[in-house]
Amino acid sequence: MAMTYKQRRRWSLIILLVGLPIYIIVATTLVSLLPRPNVLIEMVIYLVLGLLWAVPFKSVFKGVGKGDPDAPMDDV
């Protein structure tokens, strides 16, 4: 079942305000447990982890910044 625009907006807010900080804490903790790599390798690891979190939520964030497509059009 597809989510409505309102549901996608709510879930995106929850993901950004709750899920992302938890992901950041977990990712930095796991990387800190590794032996200290080269600075460039560590930067690549953080870059990949920084982009990786958004992949599963692409459908939730798609179109959220635009206006509600189901809203009635106002007569201008």
N, CA, C and O of each residue as an XYZ file, in Angstrom:
304
protein
N       0.837     -1.174      0.000
C       0.000      0.000      0.000
C       0.891      1.250      0.000
O       1.811      1.362      0.810
N       0.618      2.153     -0.882
C       1.398      3.380     -1.000
C       1.032      4.353      0.116
O      -0.119      4.424      0.547
N       2.022      5.092      0.569
C       1.784      6.075      1.620
C       1.258      7.365      1.012
O       1.618      7.733     -0.106
N       0.418      8.033      1.751
C      -0.074      9.325      1.308
C       0.999     10.381      1.553
O       1.997     10.127      2.227
N       0.783     11.544      1.006
C       1.726     12.648      1.162
C       1.900     12.999      2.640
O       3.016     13.238      3.100
N       0.798     13.028      3.372
C       0.842     13.376      4.791
C       1.624     12.337      5.589
O       2.381     12.690      6.493
N       1.447     11.064      5.262
C       2.185     10.003      5.950
C       3.679     10.092      5.637
O       4.512      9.911      6.525
N       4.013     10.368      4.383
C       5.425     10.497      4.017
C       6.073     11.669      4.746
O       7.224     11.569      5.173
N       5.353     12.774      4.892
C       5.901     13.935      5.620
C       6.148     13.594      7.078
O       7.183     13.954      7.637
N       5.196     12.898      7.697
C       5.368     12.527      9.104
C       6.533     11.567      9.293
O       7.353     11.744     10.194
N       6.605     10.539      8.430
C       7.689      9.566      8.551
C       9.044     10.207      8.273
O      10.031      9.858      8.921
N       9.109     11.128      7.331
C      10.386     11.786      7.056
C      10.827     12.614      8.253
O      12.019     12.668      8.557
N       9.901     13.252      8.931
C      10.233     14.019     10.126
C      10.738     13.112     11.243
O      11.721     13.436     11.910
N      10.074     11.979     11.448
C      10.512     11.019     12.468
C      11.887     10.466     12.128
O      12.747     10.353     13.001
N      12.094     10.123     10.869
C      13.388      9.576     10.444
C      14.500     10.592     10.676
O      15.566     10.237     11.179
N      14.263     11.854     10.315
C      15.306     12.867     10.451
C      15.568     13.277     11.898
O      16.711     13.550     12.263
N      14.524     13.323     12.726
C      14.695     13.792     14.098
C      15.068     12.692     15.087
O      15.704     12.972     16.103
N      14.684     11.451     14.809
C      14.953     10.350     15.731
C      15.947      9.356     15.124
O      16.964      9.029     15.737
N      15.645      8.889     13.933
C      16.452      7.835     13.326
C      17.845      8.262     12.944
O      18.802      7.526     13.183
N      17.987      9.431     12.356
C      19.301      9.888     11.904
C      20.278     10.107     13.062
O      21.426      9.674     12.956
N      19.881     10.761     14.167
C      20.830     10.875     15.284
C      21.243      9.513     15.858
O      22.399      9.328     16.239
N      20.313      8.571     15.920
C      20.658      7.231     16.395
C      21.637      6.578     15.434
O      22.603      5.950     15.869
N      21.403      6.715     14.140
C      22.302      6.152     13.137
C      23.695      6.762     13.249
O      24.693      6.049     13.141
N      23.770      8.065     13.462
C      25.064      8.738     13.584
C      25.833      8.217     14.791
O      27.036      7.967     14.704
N      25.146      8.053     15.910
C      25.799      7.549     17.120
C      26.303      6.130     16.908
O      27.433      5.810     17.278
N      25.474      5.277     16.316
C      25.871      3.890     16.076
C      27.035      3.824     15.083
O      27.992      3.080     15.298
N      26.957      4.592     14.009
C      28.010      4.559     12.983
C      29.343      5.043     13.544
O      30.374      4.417     13.298
N      29.340      6.139     14.288
C      30.598      6.649     14.837
C      31.159      5.716     15.897
O      32.376      5.577     16.016
N      30.294      5.079     16.665
C      30.762      4.113     17.657
C      31.414      2.921     16.981
O      32.476      2.469     17.410
N      30.786      2.405     15.922
C      31.355      1.256     15.226
C      32.672      1.597     14.534
O      33.598      0.787     14.535
N      32.763      2.777     13.949
C      34.006      3.183     13.293
C      35.109      3.406     14.335
O      36.278      3.129     14.067
N      34.743      3.900     15.511
C      35.763      4.128     16.536
C      36.294      2.814     17.108
O      37.388      2.789     17.673
N      35.544      1.731     16.971
C      36.009      0.427     17.438
C      37.037     -0.189     16.499
O      37.798     -1.068     16.905
N      37.068      0.259     15.256
C      38.059     -0.228     14.301
C      39.431      0.334     14.646
O      39.537      1.399     15.253
N      40.490     -0.392     14.255
C      41.823      0.211     14.427
C      41.913      1.476     13.572
O      41.361      1.522     12.473
N      42.594      2.483     14.063
C      42.648      3.798     13.402
C      43.240      3.684     11.990
O      44.436      3.435     11.833
N      42.388      3.871     10.953
C      42.908      3.804      9.580
C      43.521      5.148      9.165
O      43.544      6.109      9.933
N      44.007      5.177      7.947
C      44.514      6.406      7.351
C      43.387      7.442      7.330
O      42.214      7.077      7.248
N      43.728      8.715      7.403
C      42.725      9.782      7.442
C      41.845      9.755      6.193
O      40.633      9.949      6.291
N      42.427      9.521      5.038
C      41.639      9.482      3.801
C      40.686      8.289      3.787
O      39.549      8.410      3.330
N      41.138      7.152      4.278
C      40.267      5.971      4.330
C      39.124      6.209      5.311
O      37.981      5.838      5.043
N      39.436      6.828      6.443
C      38.400      7.137      7.426
C      37.374      8.118      6.845
O      36.178      7.989      7.103
N      37.839      9.092      6.065
C      36.935     10.049      5.442
C      36.024      9.350      4.431
O      34.840      9.673      4.340
N      36.560      8.411      3.684
C      35.750      7.649      2.728
C      34.718      6.805      3.458
O      33.577      6.699      3.010
N      35.105      6.202      4.580
C      34.164      5.403      5.376
C      33.004      6.273      5.835
O      31.844      5.884      5.694
N      33.305      7.450      6.384
C      32.245      8.347      6.842
C      31.393      8.871      5.684
O      30.186      9.055      5.839
N      32.004      9.109      4.543
C      31.256      9.549      3.367
C      30.267      8.481      2.915
O      29.110      8.781      2.620
N      30.727      7.241      2.862
C      29.848      6.130      2.457
C      28.733      5.933      3.478
O      27.571      5.764      3.105
N      29.078      5.953      4.755
C      28.049      5.804      5.788
C      27.070      6.981      5.777
O      25.888      6.806      6.073
N      27.551      8.161      5.443
C      26.685      9.333      5.384
C      25.679      9.270      4.248
O      24.587      9.829      4.354
N      26.033      8.601      3.175
C      25.104      8.454      2.053
C      24.250      7.193      2.165
O      23.135      7.139      1.646
N      24.780      6.190      2.842
C      24.122      4.894      2.917
C      22.801      4.925      3.681
O      21.894      4.157      3.362
N      22.673      5.792      4.675
C      21.462      5.801      5.481
C      20.227      6.221      4.685
O      19.114      5.812      5.014
N      20.407      7.019      3.659
C      19.272      7.566      2.913
C      18.719      6.602      1.870
O      17.583      6.769      1.427
N      19.489      5.605      1.472
C      19.058      4.704      0.395
C      17.741      3.988      0.716
O      16.851      3.976     -0.135
N      17.574      3.392      1.904
C      16.307      2.702      2.157
C      15.100      3.635      2.281
O      13.958      3.197      2.143
N      15.352      4.919      2.541
C      14.261      5.865      2.759
C      13.987      6.761      1.559
O      13.295      7.771      1.684
N      14.519      6.403      0.409
C      14.356      7.231     -0.784
C      12.884      7.448     -1.120
O      12.483      8.558     -1.471
N      12.088      6.404     -1.015
C      10.664      6.541     -1.354
C       9.914      7.405     -0.344
O       8.904      8.020     -0.689
N      10.390      7.460      0.891
C       9.732      8.289      1.908
C      10.015      9.759      1.653
O       9.119     10.594      1.778
N      11.260     10.087      1.295
C      11.646     11.484      1.117
C      11.278     12.055     -0.243
O      11.297     13.273     -0.422
N      10.947     11.211     -1.195
C      10.694     11.681     -2.550
C       9.433     12.560     -2.599
O       8.338     12.103     -2.270
N       9.597     13.806     -3.006
C       8.482     14.726     -3.179
C       7.978     15.387     -1.916
O       6.978     16.102     -1.970
N       8.629     15.178     -0.772
C       8.148     15.752      0.484
C       8.341     17.258      0.516
O       7.542     17.960      1.135
N       9.367     17.770     -0.126
C       9.623     19.204     -0.120
C       8.708     20.000     -1.032
O       8.704     21.230     -0.986
N       7.941     19.321     -1.853
C       7.020     19.998     -2.761
C       5.653     20.111     -2.103
O       5.438     19.581     -1.013
N       4.740     20.793     -2.757
C       3.394     20.938     -2.237
C       2.620     19.626     -2.313
O       2.991     18.709     -3.045
N       1.544     19.558     -1.546
C       0.700     18.366     -1.510
C       0.039     18.155     -2.867
O      -0.724     19.011     -3.315
N       0.318     17.026     -3.537
C      -0.280     16.803     -4.851
C      -1.770     16.485     -4.781
O      -2.473     16.582     -5.786
N      -2.254     16.106     -3.602
C      -3.676     15.769     -3.448
C      -4.511     16.943     -3.000
O      -5.734     16.831     -2.929
N      -3.884     18.075     -2.692
C      -4.617     19.249     -2.232
C      -5.388     19.853     -3.400
O      -4.919     19.848     -4.538
N      -6.583     20.376     -3.102
C      -7.361     21.014     -4.178
C      -6.683     22.304     -4.632
O      -6.078     23.020     -3.834
N      -6.795     22.580     -5.910
C      -6.212     23.790     -6.482
C      -7.095     24.977     -6.155
O      -8.317     24.893     -6.274
N      -6.482     26.101     -5.739
C      -7.242     27.328     -5.468
C      -7.450     28.071     -6.780
O      -6.585     28.083     -7.655
N      -8.618     28.689     -6.892
C      -8.876     29.515     -8.087
C      -8.134     30.824     -7.957
O      -8.270     31.530     -6.958
N      -7.362     31.142     -8.950
C      -6.556     32.370     -8.908
C      -7.117     33.388     -9.869
O      -6.581     34.490     -9.984
